[in-house]
Amino acid sequence: MFAAIFMRQPGRDPRDLVAPEALEDALSLGGFGDVRGHWCNDRVLMAQSLLWNTPESKHEAVPEVCSETGRVIVSWVRLDNREELCSALGLEERQTLTDPQIILAAYRKWGEECSDRLEGDFSFVIYDPNEDRLFACRDTIGARPLFFGQSEDAFFIATTAGILKDQLFASVTRSHEWCVRFLMQMTWDPWGTAFEEIKKLPPAHSLSVPARGDWTAKRFFEFSPASASADRRDSKWVDAYRDLFDRVMADRARSAFLIASEASGGLDSSSITATLPLVMRQPREDLHTFGLCDFEDEVALILATQGKHGIRHSHIMVQSAKFVVTPGYSAHLNDLGYPPEYTGHLFHEPHLELAQQFGIRTMFSGFGGDELITNQAVGMVNELLQQGRYRTALRELGGSMPRQVVRLTKRVRRLNADYANPWYDWFDAIKSINCLSDASLSRSDLGDRLLKQLGPSRVRVSAVNKQLLNEPALVFAASLRTEASSVLARRYGMEYVWPLLDRRLMIQFLKTPVVEKRSGNMGRYLHRRAMAGRVPEEILRRPTKHLGAYLNGGPKKDADNLVWFDELPSWLQEIIDHDAFEHQARKYRDSPAALGDETNRRAFYFWQIKQMQLWADRHLS
């Protein structure tokens, strides 16, 4: 965790705004920080709280200073291509060579173009005292957050908006647009936050801040949808994917401390759990897994992977509390600065608390597979038809030859037809419950802009890669989960990692021929074959993601979340329709304890309202 102040007007010392030691304390979430430190002159203050994890991190100076250029770096980083970078930079890879030192060397050689050469999870800020300039960067998937803002005489940047709000800005203004987006579950503005004065640096972007003039940002990477063409499957693609998957896993398991994995019994988390004993440096007896089980089949599936690989420590929590404002929520809210834009990570907080007691510092998560590399690739046949590969498409349709021909003919006829964008149904379902007033959605054409982010209401079939790269779940939502989860884990003295969102692995998947990604009605085909013999068959060949019926009738509503319109803060009343809200409150009050689809959405909504109330009561006063 880090923060920096860059005074852009002469005559003011950054230490007049905040004491360096106070900033260090604020950056040590939950009191965790193995090393704290700061660097300052009469223009710049840079502070950092470092949590050791990799062997090299134990040798980091906080902050690191380049002996050749005098440049200073504060960072939250784990580099995964150290060997390649050291080779290109002429450095000797050794344990005492830290990741920030490598970044400084990369910046010395390649300048701002160094961003695209780095693999791993990172955000960092470099100050160049000779050019009197800041350079900042955030990784491709947004695993590590980065926020910034400026006043008349200073530029501020930090790893959480909470640090900026509480430590650096004299005051901030609540964003009307963000509040509406939050209730619509569409906080998808890549730059926007809950405060008008604070911005978020989007993933895969760098930022340059001169002493005079405006800051500029640049996107340094974008995925290409291009893939190789093939009519037949070739095992070389499976081998290449598996080898890279194992490399990606090993890179993230490079810890000097205990590691753990979340487990659900699904294919993604099971693949991670099954691979860790093969690549981790510690004995497999030291590996822990943590499962949240809401469905009947989950426990048995989790234990199947544990048993196959001799994993002794499995911590399973059955029926975790859903839509509850926990005792630790206020602290997390304070860390973030505003309610988390992704909330699923809050269900895992009890496991983080337990993992911290074991001394675990790395938590593997299977999140991100559905967004790309373990996607179902349902559009494979259509893509083959678009490429003119009719024989290959015919073979994939299955059944007898006459049946194949009939099905192929129908597919060809519908190839250029459009269909309803399914995200619009999701939008309407959310809008039917969130009670936003027409005025709040029409302000600054916000309602139209929200719909625009979903794409056109009618869409045509496109190639699998192109469709996936345009999905809101990947484009907008994935980084909301990773950044919020990173901050929550940091409060418990550990770091989340998401191997299925590794840029190298995503590129490998994208360039793989589409015929490798699905077989008939079986999706996730590339990944399934790569994990053959490693993941238990009952998981590997499971035809759907269905994990059985809910345990004990499913999640229950929290009656404490019920609130009436008159209890809302005035600024929330301004964006909510009174009659619609009272109607939903009565329906929530009268709904059964067990949650179904509609009542589940309503319970989530009142959980959101409860979070905003807490934010107003304790953090906006």
N, C-alpha and C positions, 0 to 999 in steps of 0.2 A: 504494500500500500504506500502511496506517495502523494505529495502535493508540491506545487511550486507557485511562487509569486514573482512576477516580472514587472518591476516598476518602469513605466514608459514615460514618466515625466521626471525631470531632475529635481533633486531637493528633498525627496522622501525616501526613507529607508524602509524596506519591507518589514523589518522587525518592529516598526511602529504600528503595524497592523495586527501582528500576532507574535507571541513569543515562540521561538523555534521549539523549545521543549514542550510547550502546550500542543503544538502541531504534531509532534512526534507521538505524544500520548493519545491524541485523537485518532491517529492513524493505526494505533495498535488495538484493533477491534477485539473486544472481549479480554483485553489485557495481554493478548498474545503478540509477541514480537521478540525474536531471539536477539536481534541487533537493531538499535535505533540510532539515527544520526541525522545531521543536516550540514549543508554547505551554504554560505551566504557571502555576499559582498554588499556594496551600497545600492545595488540595483536588483539583485535576485536572491531569493531564499528558496532552497530546495530541501525538503525533508522526506524521510523514508522510514518505514518500519518493516523490517525483513523477517520473514518466517523461513527458517531453513527447511529444505526438502531434498533437493539433489545433493550429491556429495560435493559438487563444486560450489553450491550456494553457501556452504560453511566458510568459504574463503572470501566471500564478498565484502568489500568495504562499502559503507553506507554513508553517503553516496560514493560511487566510483568516480575517480578523476583520471583522465588520460594524461600520462606523463609527458607525451609529445606535444599535445595541442592545448592542454589545460581545459578541455571540454569536460563537462560534468554530466553524469547521467543518474537519474532516479528511475526505477523500473519495477515492474511486476512481471517476471519473465521466466520461462523455461524454454530453451532452445532445443529443437529436436534434430537439427542437422549440423551439429557442432563439427563433426569430422569433415564434412564437405566445405563448411565455411573456413575452417582452419587451413585446409588444403589450398583454397582459393586466396586466402589472405597471407599465406606463408607463416602461419603460426604453429607452434608445437602444441598439440592437444595434450593437456595435462589437467590433473584435478585442481590445481591451484589457478588455472585459467578460468575465470568466471564468465558467465553468459553476458553480463553487462560489458565486460572488457572486450568480448568478441564483437558486440554491437558497436562499441566505440571504434574498433578497428575497421569494421565494415563501413561505418559512416565516414571514417577518414579516407577510405579508398573509393567508395562509390557515391558518397554524398547522400542526398535524399533518395536516390535510387536503391539504396540498401534495403529498403522496406520489403521489396518483392523477393529478396533473396533469403529472408528469414522464415524458418518453419518452426511452429510451436505456438504456445499461448503467451501473449505478451501485450503489454502497453508500456510505453516509456516516454520520457522527456529528456532531451539533451539540450544543455545550454552551452553556446559557444561564446566565451568572453571576448574573443578577438573580433567576431562579427556582431556581437551583442544581439544574438538571435536565439530563439527557442525552436526546436524541432521535436515534434511528437508523433507517435505512431500507435496504431491499434491493429491487432492480428486479424486474419482473414475472416474468422467466424465470430469474432467479438467475444472470445472467452474471457478476456480481461477488460473491464470497462474503463472509459476515460471521458471525463466531463470538463468543460471549460466555460469561462465567461470573462467579462471585462467591465471595469468601471472607467471613470474618466482618466484615471492616472495609473491603472494597474491591470495586468492580465493574470487571471487565476486558472490553474489547471490541477485536477486531482482525480483519483480513482473512484470517488463517489461524490454524488451531488450533496450528500449530507455534510461532507467536509467543507465544501464551498459555502453552503448555506449557513452552517453554524460557526465556522472559523474565519472565513475570509470576507464574505459579503456583509455589509452593514445591514442590508435588508433585501428581501426578494419579493417578487410579485407572483402570486398563484396564477397559473395558466388556465384560462377558461377552456381552451381547446383541449388541453390534456385531460381535464376532468371529464369532458364529454367522451373523449376517446377511451378513457379508462372504463367508464360504464358501458361502452359499446364493445369492450374487450378488443380494441383496435388501436392501442398506443403504438402505431406503426410509423410515426414520423421518425425517420432515421436520425434527425438532428434534434428533435424536440424533447423537452422534459416537463416536469410539473411546474417549472418556474420560467418566467419570461426571460430572466437574465442569464440562465444557465443552459448551455447546449451540450449535446452528446456527440462525440466523434463517432461516426458510423464505422462498422467493421471494414477492414481493407482500405482504410484511409490514413493519410499522413497530414500533418498540420505544420505550417511554418508561420512563425510569429516574429516579425522584425521589431526593432526598437521604435521605429516610426512607421506609420501606415497601417493598413488593415492586415489581418491574418488571412491566410489562404490555405485551402484544403485541396487535397488531390487524391483521387482513387488510384491505388497502385496495382490492383489486381481485379480481374473479372473472369469467372469461369467461362469456358468455351463449350457450346453444346455439340461440337463436332465429334463424331465417333467413327471408328473403322467400319468398313462394310464387310459382311461375310454371309454366305448362304448356309454354311455348316458350322457346327460348334467345334472348337479346338481347345484341348485341355491346357494349352499354353496360357490362355487368358485366366483360367482358374488358378494355375500355378503362380502367375504373376500377381494376381490379387491376393492370394494366401500369403505369399512371401512378404508383400508390402504390409498386409494386415499385421503380421507378426512383428515386423519392424516398427510399425506405429505403436503397437502395444508395448514393445520393449522400451521404446523411447520414453513413454509415459510412466513406465514402471521403474525408471532410473531414480530411485529414491534411497536415501540413507536411513529411512524410517519405515515403519510398517505401512502396508498398503491394504486396501479393501475394495470390494466391488459391490455395487447394488445388484440385487437379483430379483427377477420377477417371474422366472419360469418361461419367459418368452425367448425367441430366437436371439435377439440382439444382446440382451444382458447375459444369456447363457453362453454365447460365443465369447464374450469378454471374460467371464468367470472361468470358462474351460481353457482359455489361452493363457491366462496369467501364470498358472503353475509352470508353463513351458518357457516363459520368457523372464520371469521375475528373478532378481538377484538373491532374494531371501529364500529360505526353505519354504516349501509349499505348506508346511505345518503352521507357518506364521500368517497365512492368508486368512482374512475374515470376509464374510459376505453378509449383507444386510438386505432383508426382504420385507416388503410391505404386501401383505396378502389380503385381497378382498374377494377372491374367487375360489371356488371349491378345488380346482385342479392345481393351483399355484404351488402349494407346499410340496406336493409330491414331485412336481417338475423341478423345483429348485433343488430338492434333495437328490434327484436323479443326477444332476450335474455334479453336485458335491461328492456323491458316492463314486462316480466314475473317475474323478480326479483326486480322490483322497483328501478333500478339503474338510478339515475338522471343525472349524469355527463358523457356524451359521446362526445368525441372529434374525429371527423371524417375528415380526409383529403382525398380528392378525387384526383386521378391521381397525386400521388407524383412523383417528378422528379426522373428519373432513369438515371444511368450512367453519373452523373454530379459530377464534383469535386467542392464540396461546400466550402464556406468560412471557415467552421470549420475543413475541412479535414486536413489542414496543422498541426493544433494543435494535432489532433488525430494521424497523422503520426509521429509527434515528440514524443508523449506518447509511441507509440508502438515501435518506432525505425526503422520501415520499413513498406511498404504497407501492409494493413490488408489481411491476407490469406483467410478470409471470408469477403465478402463485403455487403451482404444483410442487415446487421445491420445498415449500413449507411443511408438506406432509412428511418429509424426510428428517425434519429437525430432531426428533427423538433419537434417530440413528446416529446423527452427527454428534449429538451429546454423548452417546455411548461410545462411539468410535474414538472420540477425544480422550476418554478415560483409558483406552488401550494404548494411546500414543500413536494412533494412526494419523498420517499426514497426507495421504493421497486417497481420494475416493473416486473409483472408476464408475462411470455412468454409461448406460446403453442408449441414452437419448441421442437423437439425430439420425438414426438409421432410416427410419420411415421417410425422413425428409429427402433422402437421396439414395444411399448405397444399398439399402435393403428394401427399397420401394418395390411395389408389386409389378411395376412396368406393364400396366394393363393395356397400354397403347401399342404394344409390340407389333401385333399383326397389322394394324393400320399403318405403322411406319414402314413395314416391309412392303405393303401395297403401294405406298407413296414412292418407294424406291424402285418399283417395278419388279420386285422379287416375288412373283406370284406363286412359283413352285414352293418356295420356302414358306410363304404364308399358308398355302394349302396344307402343307405337312403339319403346321402348328395348330390347325383347326381341329384335327383329330376326327375320329369316327370313320365310317365307310366312305369310299370314294364318292358315291352320289351325294351323300350328306355333306361332305367337304365342299363339293362344287356348289351346292345350293347356298351354303353358309358363306362361301367366298363371293358369290355373286351378290348376295345381300350386302356384304361389307363394301364391295366396290361401289355399289349404288349409293351407299350412305357416306362414302369417303369425303365428299365435299359438302355434306350437310352440316348445319350447325345445331348446337344443342344448348340447353339452359345451363348457365354457369352455376354449379352447385353451391358456390360460396354465397350466392344471393339468398338461397333458402336459409343458410346459417345466419346471414345478416338479418333477415326478417324475423327469425326466431328470437334473436337477441333483442332486437328493437321492440318486439311485442311485450317484453317483460321489463325493460330498463326504464320506462316511464319518462324518458327525456322529452322536454317540451319541443314543439315545432320551432320555436324561436331559437332554442339552443343549437339545433341542427342547421338552421338556415343562416345563422351568424357566420359571416365570412365564407358562405357556401360550403360549410363543413360537411353536411350530409352528402353533397355531390362529390366532394373530394374523398370521402370514405368509400363510396361506391367505386370511384375510379381506381382505388387501390386494389379492389377485388377483380379488376379487369372488366371487359365488356359483358353485358348480360347474356349475350349469345356468343358462344365460342365454337371454333372449329377444331377438329382433331389435329394435333401437331405431333411432331416427333417426341419420343419419350423424354429425351434429355431437355429439349426446349421447354416442354410442359413442366418438368420438375424444377427447372431453374427459374420459372416464372411463378411458382406456387408461393402464395403469401406465407405459408408455414415455414418455408426456407428463407425467402427474401426478407421478411420482416420479423417473424416471431421467434426464430431459433436463437438469435442473439439476446432476446429479452430473457430467455431462460438461463442461458449461460452466464450472463453478467450478474443476474440476481443470485444465482446459485453460488457463484464465485465469492460474492460478498458474504453470503450467509455462512459458507464453509469457513471463510477466513475468521469469522467470529469464534469458531470452534477450533481454531489452530490447524486447519488443513486446507487442501486445495482439491477442487473437482477437476476431473479430466474427462474428455469426450472423444475417445478414439474414432468413433464413427463419423465425426465431423472433421477429421484430419484432412487438410487441403490436398496432400499427396494422394491419399486414398480416394478422395472424391474425384480428383482428376483421372486416376486410373479407371474408376468406374465409368466416368463419362466417355472416355475414349474407347471403351470396350464395345464390340459390336452388340447391337440390340438383341440379336438372337441368343446371346449368352445370358440375358437377364430374365428370361421367362421361358417356360416350357409348357405349352398347352395352357392349362388352367393354374399352373403352379408358378407363382411369382417368387421374387427374391432368389432366383435360381442360381445366379453366380455365387452368392454368398452361401447358399445351402451346400453347393458342391465343395466350396472351399473349406467348409466346416465338417465335412463328412468324416466320420471316425473320431471326431473330437467332441461334438455335441451329441447327447443321447438321441437315439432315433425317434423317440416319442416327441421330442421337441423339433428335431430337424425336419421331419416329414409331416408335422402338424399342418393340416390344410388351411386353417384360418388362425386368427389371433384370439379366437374365443377361448377363454380359460375356465369355462364352466359357469354355473350360476353364482350369484352373489352369496357370500356367507351370511347366515342369519338375516336374510332379507335385504342386505345391502346397507349403504351408509344411512345415517339418521340425521334429521334436521336438528339444528341447534336453536332452541326456542329463544335463547338469549340474544340472538341476532335480530329478532323482530324489533322494528322501530317504526314509529308513526311520523307523518310528515312534519308535525309541529315540533318534533324532537330534532329535526335536521338543522345543521348550521345554516345561516341565512344564505350564504353563497351557493350552497347545494340546493336550497329551495328555489333559487333563481333559475336553475337549469332543469328542474324536474316538474312535471305536471302533477298538481295536487291530487286531482280525482283519480288519475291513473295509478299514482303511488298508493293511495289509500286502498284502492281496489286490490292491488297486488299484496299489500300488507294483510288484508283480510283473508285472501286466498292462502297466503303462507301460514297465517295463524290457524286456519281451519284444515290445512293439509295433513295427511297421515304422517306418522313419525318416519316411516320408511320412504325413501326418496325414489321416485320414478323419473322418466326423462324430463317432463315439464317441471315437476317439483324440484328436480335437481338443479335446473337452470335458475329457478326462483331462489333456491337456497344459496346458490352461488352469488346471485345478485345481492341479496341481503347481507351476505358476507362481505361483498365489496363495499356496501354502504357502511357497515360496521368499521371497516378499515379506514374509510374516509372520515368517519366521525372521530376515530382515535387520532388520526392525522390532524384534524382541525383542533381537537381539544388539547393535545400535548405538544404539537409541533408547529402550529401556525399562529399561536397566540403572540 
